[in-house]
Amino acid sequence: MLVSFVSTILGSLLSVCITCLLAFAVTLIFRTSTTTNFAQSSIAAFGCYTVAWLFAKGLPVWLGAPVGMIVGAAFGIFIDNFIFRRGRYVGILSKQIITMGFVSVFFGAIPLIFGNPESIPFEPLYNYTKHGVSPNIVIEIAGGELVVTKHALISATITLVVLGAIFYLLKNSKWGLSVRTTASNEQTAQLMGINTHKVTAISWALAAALGVLSAVMYAGSGVMISATFMGAIQVNAFLACILGGFSTFYGPIIGAIIIPVLANAVGFLANFKGLEGIGRWQMVIVYSIILLVILIKPEGLFGKKIVKKV
């Protein structure tokens, strides 16, 4: 039973990677632009469709992914620089409404540009079946087998490298100092000579690119892509930010790890007699636990209460 439980937890590895990338993207925009990007999943889906279209033309997914990320980054810069910065009286609430509007734009643009979603093929970051290699790694131990997909391991490696590099730069680079200062107080950052417009533009570009990367990882697991296929991941990413705390960059990452692992742990209870139907209540239980945590600690597990002095 222990081996089965560990195998179930390993099954959440891909979900953890996808949620971590999207949660950090949401946090980065929130901290630097003081708004919530509701179009995050839509931009990610559009970039993923770009990768799928290139794959249909003969370009491997691992080469098409950077192109899709660049497309996503371009949309991020466009929204920040040409919509937010050039619009009159664009406040915090207005920004959120604008991003909601972009959700509708992408929903209409994706089928118009790429055609029938069901006609768009996709494959993992490396197609093991095509090369005659098993897509899974099976470790036989006493009492059973531990199974993990190679696609999940590749995704985990990419996620660790990407997020590790970003956190290193956040702590040790001039760009990171600019981001942290802008996230703390944009007006103060401007007085210190920091180009906050450039900081937010790069943040939007980076967040959009990370969203596309997470979508490519998700689609590579065999999920049928559509204009809305990243919606549930975005919900979990938002919840991870709330659970971990929006006031830190690392808190949402911890939250993004907790949610998929907790979901799989709850689903594992279906193996016990009398709990066979708990799978239908899996996410309800997870969201209820998160709600309970937030009621006890409104700022999130790692959030800090901000006191504004007048």
Secondary structure, DSSP 4 states (H G I P E B T S, - for coil): -HHHHHHHHHTTHHHHHHHHHHHHHHHHHHHHHSS--TTHHHHHHHHHHHHHHHHHTT--HHHHHHHHHHHHHHHHHIIIIIIITTSTT--HHHHHHHHHHHHHHHHHHHHHHH--GGG-----SS-TTTTT--SEEEEEETTEEEEEEHHHHHHHHHHHHHHHHHHHHHHHSHHHHHHHHHHH-HHHHHHTT--HHHHHHHHHHHHHHHHHHHHHHHHTTTPPP-TTTTHHHHHHHHHHHHHH-TT-SSHHHHHHHHHHHHHHHHHHGGGSTT-GGGGGGHHHHHHHHHHHHHHH-TT-SS--------
